[in-house]
Amino acid sequence: MKHTYFGIGAYPVEFNRRIHGPYDPPAYTETDTPFGQVKIGMLPAWLSRRSLNPVAMSRAVSRGYWRWFHKYVAVRYMTAAPYVQFAVGLSAPFYCINYKA
């Protein structure tokens, strides 16, 4: 049995490799109202449903990575979009660091 610390690296309880096949994170996440569709009056309730523990945050980053990967990299005909996004993402921190120079 594999031991995990604080649930990091563990699959969800309902996942069974023999039944479901390869693991796909979006298939095992609960759906909620997207942030862009939240009304201002509903914002406190929406924020209270967010979990701020490190495991939940790492899972959110993982879901974001998988969405980006399947949209831009794992497609039949890949464009230059992931390379341009990487270059802009890499140059933005250096621009902020050297802003005063």
N, C-alpha and C positions, 0 to 999 in steps of 0.2 A: 504494500500500500504506500502510495506516495504521500509524503507529509508536506503540507503547505502552511505558510505562516500568514495568519490573518486573512486567509482566503485569497491571497495573491497567487495568481497562476492556476487557480482552480476553475473547473468548468461549473456551470450552473447545475443545481441538483437534478433538474428535469432532463438534462442532456444524457442520451445514451448513444454511443458511437455506432452500435450495431443496428439501431433503429433509424437514427437520423443522418448517418453518414458524416462527412466532414463538418467540423464546427464552423458555424457562421454566426457571429455575434448579433447582427440585427434580428435574427430569428428568435432570440431569447431575451429580448429587452421589452419592457413594458412601454406601450405607446402613451404619450401624453400630448397635450396641446403644444404645438411648436411655439417657440418664443415669439416668432413674428406674428402669430395669431392671438396672442394674449392681450386682452383689454387691460387698460391701466387699473381698473377696479379689481380685476382678477389677479393682478401681479403679486400681492402679498401671499395669497393662497398658493399661487404657482411656485413662488420661491420657497414656501414652507414645505413643499413636497420634494424639494431637492435635498439630497444627502450630501453633507460636506466632509464625510470621512475619506481618507486617502484611497481606499479600495474603490469607492464609487467614483471618485475623480479619475483614477487610472482607467476604469472601465469606460468613462465618458471619452477620454482621450483615445482609447482603443477604438471605440465606435466611430469617432471622427476620422481616425486614420483609415479604417476599413471603408468608410463612405468615400473618402478622397481617393483611395487606391482603386476601388471598383469603378469610380467615375472617370478617372484620368489615366490610370496606368494599365489596369487589367481589361483593356478593351481590344476589340479586333484590330482597329487601325488607330494606333496611338499617335497623337500629335506632339508638338513641342511644348504643350501646356505644362506638364509636370516639371520640365527643365526650367522654364521661365519662372514658374512659381517658386522653385528652389532658389534660383538666382535672386529674385526679388526678396524672398524671405531671408536670405543670407546677407543681402546688402542693407536691409532696413536696420538691423542692430548696429552695424558699423557706421551708418549714417548718423544714428542717434548718438553714438559714442563720440564721433568726430564733429558734431554739430558746431561747437564753439571754435574749432580750429580753423 
